[in-house]
Amino acid sequence: MAVVVKYVVERNGVERMTFTTKKEADAYDKMLDIAESLEAMLEKVDVPLSEQQIESLALEIAKSKDDFMNVLKGAKEVPIKASSAKSKKEVSSVTDLKNTEEKAAS
């Protein structure tokens, strides 16, 4: 029998994601903290957005925070990243608990 260590990111009592390394779990937790702060900022914006739109927009900005920071610092062009290789690597070491729970409930 093998022993497997898993790092679970939990928010408001809900398990969000499981990772195989502490570094990945900490990075994801930090990204969620940033998204939460962005949601508070976006709620104050004078543009009519639904709660779902605010949440989605905040999460996407948090995921691409480095690109947004470069633009805010005055960068004229944001380099397009080859995300397919990185995404495949990330997917292999991450388990999306929400989708797993939905499948189990079916």
N, C-alpha and C positions, 0 to 999 in steps of 0.2 A: 504494500500500500504506500502510495506517495503522499507526501505532505505538500500542500500547495498554499502559498501565502497570497492573499488577495487584499487589496486596499480598496475600500468602499468609500465613495464620496456621498455624504448624506446631507440633505437640506431640508429643514423643517420636518424632520422625522421621516423623510422619504429618501430611499436609496436612489441616487441619480445614475451613478456609473461605478463599475468595478474595474480596477487596474491591476496589472501585475507588478508595477514598481511604485514606490512611494513618490518618486520624482514626478511621474505622470499624474498621480492622484493629486499631489500638491499643485501642479500646474493647472489642472482642471478646476480645482477648488478656487484658485486665485482668479481664473477666468470667470467663474460664476460670481465671485465677489465684485469684479469689475462690472459685469452685466447688471448686477443688482444696483450698483451705484448709478450706472447709466440710465436705468429705468427711472430712478428718482429724478434725474435731470430731465429726461424726455417727457415726464409727466407735466413739467413746468413749461414746456415749449408751447408757443402760441400756434400750434398746428394741430388740427383735429386728427387724433390717432386713437384707435381702439386700444384696449388693454392688451389684446393679443398682438397687435402691431407693435406696440411699445416694447413688449417682452421679446418679440422676434428681432426687432431692430437692435435692441440693446445687446442681445446675445451675438448677433452677427458682427456688430462693432467690436465687442469684446474678443471675438475669435480673431479678428483682423486688426487688433489694436496697434501693432507695429506699423502697418501700412497707414492707418489713420493718423498716428503720431507723426509720421514723415510728411504727410499732406499738411497737417496743422503747423508743422515747422517750416513750411514753404516749399516743399519738394514739388517740382512741376509734374513729374511722372512717377507713378508707382510701378515698380517692376512686377510683372506677372510671374507668379511662382508656378513651377511645375508641381501641382499639388497631387497629381495622381499617384506618384510613387510614395509620397509621404502618407497620403490617406490610406493606402493599402497597408502600410506598415502599422499605422495607428489602429486601424480596424482589427488587425490580427491580435493586438494586445489589449483590446478594450471590449468589454461586454456591456451592451446597452440593456440595463435592467428593465426599463419601461417596456421595450419590445418583447423581452423575455417573459415578463409578467402577462402581457396581453396575449401572447401565444399560449401560455399555460392556462389562462382563463378560458380559451376557446375550446 
